[in-house]
Amino acid sequence: MKIKTILSLIAVMTVLPGCSSRMGKPYLHDITTYPERTKVSQENWDEVVKVSYLANALMESDNRADIVERVTKSDVVGEWNAFQTSTVAQMSTDLAVGQFDSAAGHSVGAAVLAADLLFGEMFDGSEDVATSAWLPDTYNGQKLETEEQAQAALIDLTLNQAQKVADTLGWDASCIYGCSVGTDSKRLVIYFKNIKQRSLHADYIYKPAEFAMQISFNSLVRVEKEDPVHALLGEQIGWKTRGHNSYYVGVYSHLIHNGNGEVKLNIDEESGKKYVAAYRDMAETHLGRDIMRTFHNTPYTLFGSSAVYPRVIYYRGVAYTFISNSNSIISDRFLDERYLLDGKAPVTTPIELQTPVVDGS
């Protein structure tokens, strides 16, 4: 009996520190609990190539050049018309021999130049963040002729994706900033509140009582007819956000409220735009990842970052992950983490380890 008692005491002492961290500091415990990485199956390889291409800004220059050739050989581009295929195929052949337009020259510079021309952007090296949004040529039955029309369509798409998050949670969502076309409309703040008192899944470690999404996007530009994105997205694409980090989505909690109980919005002195006042970035929490997977469950938006851990690329409802950016196929693994946002998954956390909802930390 004494031996069993001592062993039990040792077991309790071993478990208590982790239990204390989980219960007392759920946010810290959550962001240091990492999901497994699993290799994407071979039957989904075309999607891997597609995502790698769309998130190419995360890669080194030579890898960006190489993905062009891989894309032209993928089944995804099989329906391209002869002009598009031959144009990009010629460029990719030139890349392989270090030439551009069959003219001998500086191989590395030519390869990078060719890739950047195809991507519609000019830059060297890799970026920490790659975010983009695209719009079809016709949105909700309306031909998008002007940038103002495209901007209105992107705001509508953004609000619809945010509403999907709210509907999945069973929470209420309200746009509190940048909700229509105007001078400040390239940044939206959407506030989520659990008005119906629907419990978050018990297996989440960090469970905030409220959170906000902040979406910032750049100006929109027309997509050239030779751009591979038409084939990759499977339809005629009319517009895209300009730049490598041009549609940034953040999820924040531990919000600051003003005296009226409203979510406080601070003002950026340089841009004059408002941003949500919050203490917690949910990017590395399980709930935050599920929110991002739900929001980006569309072919029209992509978010990739090497500045978070695990490194991640969200596209069409999948959280792809990568270790190194020195690889043309950057997204061949995904975060193998149970999706809990809709509350349907069985609870696996013992009741004594289930954390409470918190307003702050």
C-alpha positions as CSV (number, residue, x, y, z in Angstrom):
1,M,0.0,0.0,0.0
2,K,2.8,2.4,0.9
3,I,4.5,1.7,-2.5
4,K,1.3,2.4,-4.4
5,T,0.7,5.6,-2.4
6,I,4.2,6.9,-3.2
7,L,3.8,6.0,-6.9
8,S,0.5,7.8,-7.1
9,L,2.0,10.8,-5.4
10,I,4.8,10.9,-8.0
11,A,2.2,10.6,-10.8
12,V,0.2,13.5,-9.5
13,M,3.3,15.6,-9.1
14,T,4.3,14.8,-12.7
15,V,0.9,15.7,-14.1
16,L,0.2,18.8,-12.0
17,P,2.6,21.3,-13.6
18,G,1.1,20.6,-17.1
19,C,-2.4,20.6,-15.7
20,S,-1.6,23.9,-13.9
21,S,-0.3,25.5,-17.1
22,R,-3.3,24.2,-19.1
23,M,-5.9,25.5,-16.5
24,G,-4.1,28.6,-15.3
25,K,-2.5,29.8,-18.6
26,P,-4.6,28.2,-21.4
27,Y,-3.4,30.6,-24.1
28,L,0.3,29.9,-23.4
29,H,-0.4,26.1,-23.2
30,D,-2.3,26.2,-26.5
31,I,0.3,28.0,-28.5
32,T,3.0,25.5,-27.3
33,T,0.8,22.5,-28.2
34,Y,1.7,21.6,-31.7
35,P,-0.3,19.4,-34.2
36,E,1.2,16.6,-36.1
37,R,2.3,17.0,-39.8
38,T,1.0,14.4,-42.3
39,K,2.1,13.9,-45.9
40,V,-0.5,14.8,-48.5
41,S,-1.7,11.7,-50.4
42,Q,-0.6,11.2,-53.9
43,E,-4.1,11.5,-55.4
44,N,-4.1,15.1,-54.1
45,W,-0.7,16.0,-55.6
46,D,-2.1,18.4,-58.2
47,E,-3.6,20.4,-55.3
48,V,-0.2,20.5,-53.7
49,V,1.4,21.8,-56.8
50,K,-1.3,24.4,-57.2
51,V,-0.9,25.7,-53.6
52,S,2.8,25.8,-53.9
53,Y,2.5,27.9,-57.0
54,L,-0.1,30.3,-55.4
55,A,2.1,30.7,-52.3
56,N,5.3,31.1,-54.3
57,A,6.3,34.3,-52.6
58,L,7.3,32.2,-49.6
59,M,10.0,30.5,-51.7
60,E,13.6,31.3,-52.6
61,S,14.0,32.8,-56.1
62,D,15.3,29.6,-57.8
63,N,12.4,27.6,-56.3
64,R,9.9,30.1,-57.6
65,A,11.3,29.7,-61.1
66,D,11.2,25.9,-60.9
67,I,7.5,25.8,-59.8
68,V,6.6,27.4,-63.2
69,E,7.8,24.3,-65.0
70,R,6.1,22.0,-62.6
71,V,2.8,23.8,-63.1
72,T,2.9,23.5,-66.9
73,K,3.3,19.7,-66.5
74,S,0.5,19.3,-64.0
75,D,-2.9,17.9,-65.0
76,V,-4.4,21.2,-63.6
77,V,-3.3,23.1,-66.7
78,G,-4.5,20.4,-69.2
79,E,-7.4,22.5,-70.3
80,W,-5.4,25.6,-71.2
81,N,-5.7,26.8,-74.7
82,A,-2.8,26.2,-77.1
83,F,-1.5,29.8,-76.9
84,Q,-1.4,29.9,-73.1
85,T,0.3,26.5,-72.9
86,S,2.9,27.1,-75.5
87,T,3.7,30.5,-74.1
88,V,4.4,29.3,-70.5
89,A,6.0,26.0,-71.8
90,Q,8.5,28.1,-73.8
91,M,9.3,30.2,-70.7
92,S,9.7,27.1,-68.5
93,T,12.0,25.5,-71.2
94,D,14.1,28.6,-71.2
95,L,14.3,28.5,-67.4
96,A,15.6,25.0,-67.5
97,V,18.6,26.0,-69.7
98,G,19.0,29.4,-68.0
99,Q,17.8,31.4,-70.9
100,F,14.9,33.9,-71.5
101,D,13.3,34.0,-75.0
102,S,16.0,31.7,-76.2
103,A,18.7,34.3,-75.8
104,A,21.9,33.3,-73.9
105,G,22.6,35.3,-70.8
106,H,22.9,35.3,-67.1
107,S,21.1,32.1,-66.1
108,V,20.1,32.9,-62.6
109,G,18.9,36.4,-63.4
110,A,17.0,35.2,-66.5
111,A,15.2,32.4,-64.5
112,V,14.2,34.8,-61.8
113,L,13.1,37.4,-64.3
114,A,11.0,34.9,-66.2
115,A,9.3,33.6,-63.1
116,D,8.6,37.1,-61.8
117,L,7.1,38.1,-65.1
118,L,4.7,35.2,-65.0
119,F,3.8,35.9,-61.4
120,G,3.2,39.5,-62.2
121,E,5.5,40.8,-59.5
122,M,9.2,41.6,-59.3
123,F,11.2,40.8,-56.2
124,D,14.2,38.8,-55.0
125,G,14.5,36.3,-52.2
126,S,11.5,35.0,-50.2
127,E,8.8,36.7,-48.1
128,D,7.7,35.8,-44.6
129,V,4.0,36.1,-45.6
130,A,2.2,35.4,-48.8
131,T,-1.5,36.4,-48.9
132,S,-3.7,36.9,-51.9
133,A,-7.3,37.1,-53.0
134,W,-8.8,36.6,-56.5
135,L,-12.2,37.4,-58.0
136,P,-13.9,35.8,-61.0
137,D,-14.6,37.8,-64.0
138,T,-18.3,37.8,-63.1
139,Y,-19.3,37.9,-59.4
140,N,-22.9,37.2,-58.4
141,G,-24.1,37.7,-61.9
142,Q,-22.3,41.1,-62.3
143,K,-19.4,41.6,-64.7
144,L,-16.6,43.3,-62.8
145,E,-15.6,46.2,-65.1
146,T,-14.0,48.6,-62.7
147,E,-11.7,48.4,-59.6
148,E,-14.5,49.9,-57.5
149,Q,-16.8,47.1,-58.5
150,A,-14.1,44.6,-57.8
151,Q,-13.5,46.1,-54.4
152,A,-17.1,46.0,-53.5
153,A,-17.2,42.3,-54.6
154,L,-14.1,41.5,-52.5
155,I,-15.7,43.1,-49.4
156,D,-18.9,41.1,-50.1
157,L,-16.8,37.9,-50.4
158,T,-14.9,38.7,-47.2
159,L,-18.1,39.3,-45.2
160,N,-19.6,36.0,-46.6
161,Q,-16.5,34.0,-45.5
162,A,-16.7,35.7,-42.0
163,Q,-20.4,34.8,-41.8
164,K,-19.4,31.1,-42.5
165,V,-17.2,31.2,-39.5
166,A,-20.0,32.7,-37.4
167,D,-22.6,30.2,-38.7
168,T,-20.2,27.3,-38.0
169,L,-19.7,28.4,-34.5
170,G,-23.3,29.4,-33.9
171,W,-22.1,32.9,-32.9
172,D,-23.1,36.4,-33.9
173,A,-20.8,38.4,-36.3
174,S,-21.0,42.1,-37.0
175,C,-18.8,44.2,-39.2
176,I,-17.7,47.2,-37.2
177,Y,-15.3,48.9,-39.6
178,G,-14.7,49.2,-43.3
179,C,-17.9,47.4,-44.2
180,S,-18.5,49.1,-47.6
181,V,-16.6,50.7,-50.4
182,G,-15.0,54.0,-49.3
183,T,-11.8,55.6,-48.2
184,D,-11.3,53.2,-45.3
185,S,-12.7,50.1,-47.0
186,K,-9.5,48.2,-47.6
187,R,-9.5,47.1,-44.0
188,L,-12.4,45.4,-42.3
189,V,-12.9,44.6,-38.6
190,I,-15.5,41.9,-37.8
191,Y,-16.6,41.2,-34.2
192,F,-17.7,37.8,-33.1
193,K,-19.7,37.3,-29.9
194,N,-21.2,34.2,-28.4
195,I,-24.7,35.8,-27.9
196,K,-26.5,32.4,-28.0
197,Q,-24.2,31.0,-25.4
198,R,-23.1,28.1,-27.6
199,S,-20.2,26.3,-25.9
200,L,-16.9,26.0,-27.7
201,H,-15.7,22.4,-28.2
202,A,-14.4,21.1,-24.9
203,D,-11.1,19.9,-26.5
204,Y,-10.1,23.5,-27.3
205,I,-7.5,24.7,-24.7
206,Y,-7.8,28.4,-25.2
207,K,-11.5,29.4,-25.3
208,P,-12.1,33.2,-25.6
209,A,-15.6,34.6,-24.9
210,E,-15.2,36.9,-28.0
211,F,-12.8,37.6,-30.8
212,A,-12.3,39.8,-33.8
213,M,-11.1,39.3,-37.4
214,Q,-9.2,42.0,-39.1
215,I,-8.8,41.8,-42.9
216,S,-6.5,44.2,-44.7
217,F,-6.2,44.2,-48.5
218,N,-4.4,46.1,-51.2
219,S,-5.8,47.6,-54.4
220,L,-7.0,45.2,-57.1
221,V,-5.6,44.8,-60.5
222,R,-6.8,43.0,-63.6
223,V,-5.5,39.4,-64.2
224,E,-3.8,39.0,-67.6
225,K,-5.3,36.4,-69.9
226,E,-2.0,34.4,-69.9
227,D,-1.9,34.1,-66.1
228,P,-1.9,30.5,-65.0
229,V,-4.3,31.4,-62.2
230,H,-7.3,30.9,-64.6
231,A,-6.4,27.2,-65.0
232,L,-5.4,26.7,-61.4
233,L,-8.7,28.1,-60.0
234,G,-10.7,26.4,-62.8
235,E,-12.5,29.5,-64.2
236,Q,-12.0,32.9,-65.8
237,I,-10.4,35.1,-63.1
238,G,-10.8,38.9,-63.5
239,W,-9.1,40.5,-60.6
240,K,-6.5,39.9,-57.9
241,T,-5.0,41.9,-55.0
242,R,-1.7,43.5,-55.8
243,G,1.4,42.3,-54.1
244,H,2.8,39.4,-52.2
245,N,1.1,40.2,-48.9
246,S,-2.1,41.7,-50.2
247,Y,-5.0,40.1,-48.3
248,Y,-4.0,39.6,-44.7
249,V,-6.4,38.0,-42.2
250,G,-5.7,38.2,-38.5
251,V,-7.7,36.7,-35.6
252,Y,-7.5,38.5,-32.2
253,S,-8.9,38.0,-28.7
254,H,-8.7,39.6,-25.2
255,L,-10.2,42.6,-26.9
256,I,-10.1,46.1,-25.3
257,H,-13.5,47.8,-24.9
258,N,-14.2,51.5,-24.5
259,G,-16.4,53.2,-21.9
260,N,-19.5,52.4,-24.0
261,G,-18.7,48.7,-24.0
262,E,-17.8,48.8,-27.7
263,V,-14.7,47.1,-29.1
264,K,-12.0,49.8,-29.2
265,L,-10.3,50.7,-32.5
266,N,-7.0,52.4,-32.4
267,I,-5.7,54.6,-35.2
268,D,-2.5,53.9,-37.2
269,E,-0.7,57.3,-37.3
270,E,1.0,56.5,-40.6
271,S,-1.9,55.2,-42.6
272,G,-4.8,56.8,-40.7
273,K,-6.6,53.5,-40.7
274,K,-8.1,52.0,-37.7
275,Y,-7.2,48.6,-36.2
276,V,-8.7,46.5,-33.5
277,A,-7.2,46.9,-30.0
278,A,-6.4,43.5,-28.6
279,Y,-3.9,41.7,-26.5
280,R,-3.9,38.2,-28.0
281,D,-3.1,37.0,-31.5
282,M,-4.9,33.7,-32.1
283,A,-2.7,32.6,-35.0
284,E,-1.0,29.8,-33.1
285,T,-4.0,28.5,-31.2
286,H,-6.1,25.5,-32.2
287,L,-9.3,27.7,-32.4
288,G,-7.5,30.3,-34.4
289,R,-6.3,27.7,-37.0
290,D,-9.9,26.3,-37.2
291,I,-11.2,29.8,-37.8
292,M,-8.7,30.3,-40.6
293,R,-9.4,27.0,-42.2
294,T,-13.1,27.9,-42.3
295,F,-12.6,31.4,-43.6
296,H,-10.2,30.3,-46.3
297,N,-12.4,27.4,-47.4
298,T,-12.7,29.0,-50.8
299,P,-10.6,29.0,-54.0
300,Y,-10.5,32.8,-53.9
301,T,-8.3,33.5,-50.9
302,L,-4.9,32.2,-49.7
303,F,-2.9,32.9,-46.5
304,G,0.7,31.6,-46.0
305,S,3.1,32.5,-43.3
306,S,6.6,31.4,-42.1
307,A,6.3,33.8,-39.2
308,V,4.1,31.5,-37.2
309,Y,4.7,28.0,-35.8
310,P,3.9,25.7,-37.3
311,R,4.4,27.4,-40.6
312,V,1.2,27.3,-42.5
313,I,-0.7,27.9,-45.7
314,Y,-4.5,28.0,-45.6
315,Y,-6.3,27.2,-48.9
316,R,-9.7,25.7,-49.6
317,G,-10.2,24.5,-46.0
318,V,-6.8,22.8,-45.6
319,A,-4.0,24.0,-43.3
320,Y,-0.9,23.0,-45.3
321,T,2.5,23.2,-43.5
322,F,6.1,23.4,-44.4
323,I,9.5,23.3,-42.8
324,S,11.8,24.8,-45.4
325,N,11.1,27.5,-48.1
326,S,14.0,26.1,-50.2
327,N,11.7,23.7,-52.0
328,S,9.6,24.1,-55.1
329,I,6.9,21.9,-53.6
330,I,6.5,23.9,-50.4
331,S,3.2,22.5,-49.2
332,D,3.4,18.7,-49.3
333,R,2.2,18.3,-45.7
334,F,-0.8,19.4,-43.8
335,L,-1.5,20.0,-40.1
336,D,-3.2,16.8,-38.9
337,E,-5.4,18.4,-36.3
338,R,-9.0,17.6,-35.5
339,Y,-11.5,20.2,-36.8
340,L,-13.6,21.3,-33.8
341,L,-15.2,24.5,-34.8
342,D,-18.6,23.0,-35.6
343,G,-18.7,21.1,-32.3
344,K,-19.4,17.7,-33.9
345,A,-16.2,15.9,-33.1
346,P,-16.3,13.6,-30.0
347,V,-14.8,15.1,-26.8
348,T,-11.5,13.4,-25.8
349,T,-10.3,15.7,-23.0
350,P,-11.1,14.4,-19.5
351,I,-13.5,16.7,-17.7
352,E,-10.9,17.7,-15.1
353,L,-8.7,19.0,-17.9
354,Q,-11.3,20.9,-19.8
355,T,-10.5,24.6,-19.6
356,P,-13.1,27.3,-19.0
357,V,-14.0,30.2,-21.3
358,V,-11.9,33.3,-20.5
359,D,-12.5,36.9,-21.2
360,G,-8.8,37.8,-21.0
361,S,-5.6,35.7,-20.8
